Amino acid sequence: MTVRTRTPEGSARGTDEGTVPAEPRFERVDLDRYVVIDGAPIGYVEVVPPVIVCYSGHPYPRAVEIAQVHDFHRAVQVVVDHADSRRRPMISA
């Protein structure tokens, strides 16, 4: 028996999965510290209740605090966004 299922219009069928952005990776490196990885280590997130501290740079002793937020995944994204902004070429006038 063959079952055919109609695909509703506007579905994701036929889209390239490579265009979906991957979530940033993070790895626990200490009791309350995580390294944020985007191909290579780009920064750290440290849980210091009630906030989560975001650091840019690697290794940890040379990292610079860039923000404090209340959501872990937002903290990881802040580190990634900061690294992306530093990677963009500067346009001179």
Secondary structure, 3 states (H helix, E strand, C coil): CCCCCCCCCCCCCCCCHHHCCCCCEEEECCCCEEEEECCCEEEEEEEECCEEEEEECCCHHHCEEEEEECCHHHHHHHHHHHHHHHHCCCCCC
